[in-house]
Amino acid sequence: MSESEKTSQESFKVSGDEILAKIKEIIKEGNARRVIIRNEKDETIMEFPLTIGAIGAVLAPVFAAVGAIAALATDCTIVVEKREG
């Protein structure tokens, strides 16, 4: 990351059945660098980087893993690291 590239973080509290939809929405926005999913105890259960141009087949394993988490989780926090500037 260069000196001129700054990041910010945004958090979303979601229930297990909303996780996948929210992750897809975040990816569609296109300015996220990293996504972290934490459980209700604030423990990181998944973290993955998003690169420019990551599409379809590249994200399929991520969506599968997020779907598995959604089946097990009740309440989660999604932390999105975004690039600014």
C-alpha positions as CSV (number, residue, x, y, z in Angstrom):
1,M,0.0,0.0,0.0
2,S,1.4,3.4,-1.0
3,E,1.6,6.4,1.2
4,S,-1.1,8.2,-0.7
5,E,-3.5,5.2,-0.4
6,K,-5.5,5.4,2.8
7,T,-8.0,3.0,4.2
8,S,-11.0,3.1,6.4
9,Q,-13.1,0.5,8.1
10,E,-16.8,0.0,8.2
11,S,-18.7,-2.6,10.3
12,F,-22.1,-4.2,9.7
13,K,-24.0,-6.4,12.1
14,V,-25.9,-9.1,10.3
15,S,-27.7,-12.4,11.1
16,G,-26.5,-15.7,9.6
17,D,-28.9,-15.7,6.8
18,E,-27.9,-12.2,5.7
19,I,-24.2,-12.7,5.5
20,L,-23.8,-13.9,1.9
21,A,-26.1,-11.2,0.5
22,K,-24.2,-8.5,2.4
23,I,-20.8,-9.9,1.2
24,K,-22.0,-9.8,-2.4
25,E,-23.3,-6.3,-2.0
26,I,-19.9,-5.2,-0.6
27,I,-18.0,-6.8,-3.5
28,K,-20.4,-5.2,-6.0
29,E,-19.6,-1.7,-4.6
30,G,-16.0,-2.4,-5.7
31,N,-14.0,-0.3,-3.2
32,A,-13.3,-3.0,-0.5
33,R,-9.8,-4.2,0.0
34,R,-10.4,-6.8,2.7
35,V,-13.4,-8.4,4.4
36,I,-13.4,-9.8,7.9
37,I,-16.2,-11.8,9.4
38,R,-16.4,-12.0,13.2
39,N,-18.7,-14.0,15.4
40,E,-20.7,-12.7,18.4
41,K,-17.7,-13.1,20.6
42,D,-15.7,-10.8,18.3
43,E,-13.5,-13.6,17.2
44,T,-12.4,-13.6,13.6
45,I,-13.8,-16.6,11.8
46,M,-12.9,-15.6,8.2
47,E,-10.8,-13.0,6.6
48,F,-10.2,-12.6,2.9
49,P,-8.6,-9.9,0.6
50,L,-10.4,-8.5,-2.4
51,T,-8.3,-7.7,-5.4
52,I,-9.2,-5.4,-8.2
53,G,-10.8,-7.5,-10.9
54,A,-11.7,-10.5,-8.7
55,I,-14.8,-11.9,-10.4
56,G,-17.0,-15.0,-10.7
57,A,-14.9,-18.1,-10.6
58,V,-12.3,-16.5,-8.4
59,L,-14.9,-15.6,-5.7
60,A,-16.8,-18.9,-5.9
61,P,-14.8,-20.6,-3.1
62,V,-15.2,-17.5,-1.0
63,F,-19.0,-17.6,-1.4
64,A,-19.0,-21.3,-0.6
65,A,-17.1,-20.7,2.6
66,V,-19.3,-17.7,3.6
67,G,-22.4,-19.9,2.9
68,A,-21.0,-22.5,5.3
69,I,-20.4,-19.9,8.0
70,A,-23.9,-18.5,7.4
71,A,-25.3,-22.0,8.2
72,L,-23.5,-22.1,11.5
73,A,-23.6,-18.5,12.6
74,T,-26.4,-16.6,14.3
75,D,-25.1,-13.1,14.6
76,C,-21.9,-11.8,12.9
77,T,-20.1,-8.6,12.3
78,I,-18.7,-7.9,8.9
79,V,-15.8,-5.5,8.9
80,V,-14.9,-4.0,5.5
81,E,-11.6,-2.3,4.9
82,K,-12.0,0.2,2.1
83,R,-9.5,2.2,0.2
84,E,-10.0,6.0,0.0
85,G,-8.6,8.6,-2.3
